[in-house]
Amino acid sequence: MSPSSRIVFIDVDGTILEHGASVAASAVEAIRLARANGHRVLLCTGRAAGDLDPAVLEIGVDGAVTNGGVTAVVGDEVVVSRLMPTASVDRLVSTLDRHDMHYFLQADDEVFASAGMTALVREYVRRIQEADEAQGVVRAEDSLAGLATRTYRDVSEAPVDGIAKAVFVSLASDGLDVLQAELGDEFHIVPGSIPLPGGSNGEICLQGTNKGTAIELVLAHLGEDPAIAVGIGDSWNDIEMFEVCGTSVAMGNAEPELQALADHVTTSIADDGVWNAFVHLGLIDAE
């Protein structure tokens, strides 16, 4: 890399991918131009690698931090892998079940769902469609088809020695607080960024496992200074990424409290947020 080259870690949902269904075309162009200009771009997402939208994978990137920092790949090389011990998985699942919560268990290559979680995802799609109708938004005919019809293998089939992360939905408004009180000694629990139905929802990884710690390991592997790193995101699992990267950028659609933690706030995903951020940072030219 040249002395002026940067390494960009970029979130997916709410940053590149809107509502889990529509890729921002200007973000695709910005990423491709930045890489052509000699910068490295890595995805940095809470999603499992096997759950990334094909349209996101088609963009072309230099690597990815996935499962909220559990796994990181640079090129074809796995440089970070921090799966949960089986005892931790057992404790986590028994706690979620005891509180009647719905949840996903994420492995690196697949996502498994508890009973009722598929129905919640379909309700999420219905809410998107209602909001689109109210706002006069017209999407490609098949843009939500995958989410609306998707089914998942049951959590009973999940490999207990291959679990990276969980995503939960509680019908109670204090679900996040309950899990923090019972599991906070071992697990890192953050509010969810996807507006799933229910009283509260969030993401769960092991303590010390987050996007920021994964980025530190990736930069050490590459022999690069965090000062040249850029982190771009819109949700609460991006806080540690903001703290590690020399420059942090919050999307305009992020909550104001998260925007206040960033060095720069760009426009929303629907208003060319990634493109405008890349221009602002000098990664690409405006024209």
C-alpha positions as CSV (number, residue, x, y, z in Angstrom):
1,M,0.0,0.0,0.0
2,S,1.1,3.5,-0.7
3,P,1.6,5.9,2.3
4,S,-1.7,7.7,1.4
5,S,-3.7,4.5,1.2
6,R,-6.4,3.7,3.7
7,I,-8.2,0.6,5.0
8,V,-11.9,1.0,5.1
9,F,-14.1,-1.3,7.4
10,I,-17.7,-0.9,6.3
11,D,-20.9,-2.2,7.8
12,V,-23.5,-3.9,5.7
13,D,-27.1,-3.5,7.0
14,G,-28.1,0.1,7.1
15,T,-24.9,1.2,5.4
16,I,-24.7,-0.7,2.1
17,L,-27.8,-2.8,2.3
18,E,-31.1,-1.1,3.1
19,H,-33.8,-3.1,5.0
20,G,-31.8,-6.3,4.2
21,A,-33.2,-6.1,0.7
22,S,-31.8,-3.3,-1.5
23,V,-28.2,-2.5,-2.2
24,A,-27.3,1.2,-2.5
25,A,-25.9,1.5,-6.1
26,S,-23.8,4.5,-5.3
27,A,-22.2,2.6,-2.4
28,V,-21.2,-0.2,-4.9
29,E,-19.6,2.4,-7.2
30,A,-17.8,4.1,-4.3
31,I,-16.3,0.9,-3.0
32,R,-15.1,-0.2,-6.5
33,L,-13.6,3.2,-7.2
34,A,-11.9,3.4,-3.8
35,R,-10.3,0.0,-4.4
36,A,-9.2,1.1,-7.9
37,N,-7.6,4.1,-6.2
38,G,-5.4,1.8,-4.1
39,H,-7.5,1.6,-0.9
40,R,-8.5,-1.6,0.8
41,V,-12.2,-2.2,1.7
42,L,-13.3,-4.9,4.1
43,L,-16.9,-5.6,5.1
44,C,-17.5,-5.4,8.8
45,T,-20.8,-6.9,9.7
46,G,-22.8,-8.7,12.3
47,R,-24.0,-11.1,9.7
48,A,-22.6,-14.6,9.2
49,A,-20.4,-15.0,6.1
50,G,-22.9,-17.5,4.8
51,D,-25.7,-15.1,5.3
52,L,-24.3,-12.2,3.2
53,D,-26.6,-11.0,0.4
54,P,-25.2,-12.1,-3.0
55,A,-25.5,-8.6,-4.3
56,V,-23.1,-7.5,-1.5
57,L,-20.6,-10.2,-2.3
58,E,-20.7,-9.2,-6.0
59,I,-19.3,-5.7,-5.1
60,G,-15.8,-7.1,-4.6
61,V,-13.9,-6.4,-1.4
62,D,-10.5,-7.3,0.2
63,G,-11.9,-9.2,3.1
64,A,-14.6,-9.3,5.7
65,V,-15.1,-9.2,9.5
66,T,-18.3,-11.2,10.1
67,N,-20.5,-12.3,12.9
68,G,-19.8,-9.1,14.8
69,G,-16.1,-9.7,15.1
70,V,-16.0,-13.5,15.6
71,T,-14.4,-14.2,12.3
72,A,-12.2,-12.2,9.9
73,V,-10.9,-13.1,6.5
74,V,-8.3,-11.1,4.5
75,G,-8.3,-12.3,0.9
76,D,-8.7,-16.1,1.2
77,E,-6.9,-16.3,4.6
78,V,-8.8,-16.6,7.9
79,V,-7.0,-14.4,10.4
80,V,-9.5,-14.3,13.2
81,S,-11.8,-17.2,14.5
82,R,-13.3,-17.0,18.0
83,L,-16.2,-19.4,18.2
84,M,-18.0,-19.9,21.5
85,P,-17.1,-22.8,23.8
86,T,-19.8,-25.4,23.9
87,A,-20.4,-24.7,27.6
88,S,-21.1,-21.0,26.8
89,V,-23.5,-22.0,24.0
90,D,-25.4,-24.2,26.4
91,R,-25.6,-21.5,29.0
92,L,-26.7,-18.9,26.4
93,V,-29.4,-21.1,24.9
94,S,-30.8,-22.3,28.2
95,T,-31.2,-18.6,29.3
96,L,-32.9,-17.6,26.1
97,D,-35.3,-20.5,26.3
98,R,-36.0,-19.9,30.0
99,H,-37.2,-16.4,29.2
100,D,-39.2,-17.5,26.1
101,M,-37.1,-15.5,23.7
102,H,-36.9,-16.0,20.0
103,Y,-33.4,-16.2,18.6
104,F,-31.0,-17.0,15.8
105,L,-27.8,-18.9,16.4
106,Q,-25.1,-18.0,13.8
107,A,-22.4,-20.2,12.6
108,D,-19.9,-19.0,10.1
109,D,-21.7,-20.5,7.1
110,E,-25.3,-20.8,8.3
111,V,-28.0,-19.3,10.5
112,F,-30.3,-21.4,12.6
113,A,-33.7,-20.2,14.1
114,S,-35.7,-21.0,17.1
115,A,-39.5,-21.7,16.8
116,G,-41.3,-18.5,15.9
117,M,-38.3,-16.5,14.6
118,T,-39.2,-17.1,11.0
119,A,-42.7,-15.6,11.6
120,L,-41.0,-12.5,13.2
121,V,-38.8,-12.1,10.1
122,R,-41.9,-12.2,7.9
123,E,-43.6,-9.7,10.1
124,Y,-40.6,-7.5,9.7
125,V,-41.0,-7.7,5.9
126,R,-44.6,-6.8,6.2
127,R,-43.8,-3.7,8.1
128,I,-41.2,-2.7,5.5
129,Q,-43.8,-3.1,2.8
130,E,-46.4,-1.1,4.7
131,A,-43.8,1.7,5.2
132,D,-42.9,1.6,1.6
133,E,-46.6,1.9,0.6
134,A,-47.1,4.9,3.0
135,Q,-44.0,6.7,1.6
136,G,-44.7,5.8,-2.0
137,V,-41.5,3.8,-2.3
138,V,-41.4,1.3,-5.2
139,R,-38.8,-1.5,-5.0
140,A,-37.7,-4.1,-7.5
141,E,-40.4,-6.8,-7.6
142,D,-38.2,-9.4,-6.1
143,S,-36.2,-7.2,-3.7
144,L,-38.0,-8.6,-0.6
145,A,-38.9,-12.0,-1.9
146,G,-36.0,-13.8,-0.3
147,L,-36.8,-12.5,3.2
148,A,-40.6,-13.0,2.8
149,T,-40.3,-16.7,1.9
150,R,-37.0,-17.7,3.7
151,T,-37.0,-20.6,6.1
152,Y,-34.2,-21.5,8.5
153,R,-33.0,-24.8,10.0
154,D,-34.1,-25.3,13.6
155,V,-31.6,-24.4,16.4
156,S,-31.7,-28.0,17.5
157,E,-29.6,-28.7,14.3
158,A,-27.0,-26.1,15.0
159,P,-23.4,-27.3,15.7
160,V,-22.8,-26.5,19.3
161,D,-19.0,-26.4,18.7
162,G,-19.5,-24.0,15.8
163,I,-21.6,-21.1,17.1
164,A,-20.3,-17.6,16.7
165,K,-23.1,-15.4,17.8
166,A,-26.8,-15.1,18.7
167,V,-29.4,-12.6,17.8
168,F,-32.5,-12.5,20.0
169,V,-35.9,-11.0,20.1
170,S,-37.8,-10.6,23.4
171,L,-41.5,-9.8,23.5
172,A,-40.8,-7.9,26.8
173,S,-39.4,-4.4,26.7
174,D,-36.8,-5.2,29.3
175,G,-35.4,-8.3,27.5
176,L,-32.1,-6.7,26.9
177,D,-31.7,-5.7,30.5
178,V,-32.6,-9.2,31.7
179,L,-30.0,-10.8,29.6
180,Q,-27.4,-8.2,30.6
181,A,-28.0,-9.0,34.2
182,E,-27.9,-12.8,33.8
183,L,-25.2,-13.1,31.1
184,G,-23.2,-9.9,31.2
185,D,-20.3,-11.5,33.0
186,E,-19.5,-13.7,30.0
187,F,-21.2,-12.2,27.0
188,H,-21.1,-8.9,25.1
189,I,-24.8,-7.8,24.6
190,V,-25.7,-4.9,22.4
191,P,-29.1,-3.5,21.2
192,G,-30.1,-4.7,17.8
193,S,-30.1,-2.4,14.8
194,I,-32.7,-4.3,12.7
195,P,-36.3,-3.2,13.7
196,L,-37.7,-6.7,14.3
197,P,-41.1,-6.9,16.0
198,G,-41.1,-7.4,19.7
199,G,-40.3,-5.4,22.8
200,S,-36.5,-5.5,22.5
201,N,-33.8,-7.3,20.5
202,G,-30.1,-7.5,20.3
203,E,-26.9,-9.3,19.5
204,I,-24.8,-11.6,21.8
205,C,-21.1,-12.5,21.4
206,L,-18.5,-13.5,23.9
207,Q,-17.0,-10.7,26.0
208,G,-14.0,-9.2,24.2
209,T,-15.4,-10.3,20.9
210,N,-16.6,-7.3,18.8
211,K,-15.9,-5.5,15.6
212,G,-13.2,-3.4,17.2
213,T,-11.1,-6.2,18.6
214,A,-11.4,-8.1,15.3
215,I,-10.2,-4.9,13.4
216,E,-7.2,-4.7,15.8
217,L,-6.2,-8.2,14.9
218,V,-6.7,-7.7,11.2
219,L,-4.5,-4.5,11.3
220,A,-1.9,-6.3,13.3
221,H,-1.9,-9.1,10.7
222,L,-1.4,-6.6,7.9
223,G,1.2,-4.6,9.9
224,E,-0.9,-1.4,9.5
225,D,-1.5,1.5,11.9
226,P,-5.1,1.9,13.2
227,A,-4.6,5.6,12.3
228,I,-5.1,4.8,8.6
229,A,-8.3,2.8,9.2
230,V,-11.7,4.1,8.5
231,G,-14.9,2.6,10.1
232,I,-18.3,3.3,8.6
233,G,-21.5,2.1,10.2
234,D,-25.0,2.9,11.5
235,S,-25.7,0.7,14.6
236,W,-24.7,0.0,18.2
237,N,-22.4,-2.9,17.3
238,D,-20.2,-0.3,15.5
239,I,-19.1,1.5,18.6
240,E,-16.0,-0.5,19.1
241,M,-15.1,-0.1,15.4
242,F,-15.4,3.6,15.8
243,E,-13.1,3.5,18.8
244,V,-10.4,1.5,17.1
245,C,-10.3,3.2,13.6
246,G,-8.4,6.4,13.2
247,T,-11.5,7.9,11.4
248,S,-15.1,7.0,12.2
249,V,-18.1,7.8,10.1
250,A,-21.7,7.4,11.1
251,M,-24.5,7.1,8.6
252,G,-27.2,9.7,8.5
253,N,-29.8,7.1,9.3
254,A,-27.9,6.1,12.5
255,E,-29.5,7.1,15.9
256,P,-28.3,10.6,17.0
257,E,-26.6,9.2,20.1
258,L,-24.4,7.0,17.8
259,Q,-23.8,9.9,15.4
260,A,-22.4,11.9,18.3
261,L,-19.7,9.2,18.8
262,A,-18.3,9.5,15.2
263,D,-15.7,11.9,13.8
264,H,-18.0,12.6,10.8
265,V,-21.7,12.1,10.0
266,T,-22.5,11.4,6.3
267,T,-25.9,11.3,4.7
268,S,-28.3,8.4,5.0
269,I,-28.1,5.1,3.1
270,A,-31.0,6.3,0.9
271,D,-29.2,9.6,0.1
272,D,-25.8,8.2,-1.1
273,G,-24.3,8.1,2.4
274,V,-21.3,5.8,1.6
275,W,-20.5,7.7,-1.6
276,N,-20.6,11.1,0.2
277,A,-18.4,9.7,3.0
278,F,-15.8,8.4,0.5
279,V,-15.7,11.8,-1.2
280,H,-15.4,13.6,2.1
281,L,-12.5,11.4,3.1
282,G,-10.7,11.8,-0.3
283,L,-11.0,8.1,-1.1
284,I,-12.7,8.9,-4.4
285,D,-13.3,12.1,-6.5
286,A,-16.7,13.8,-6.5
287,E,-16.9,13.6,-10.3
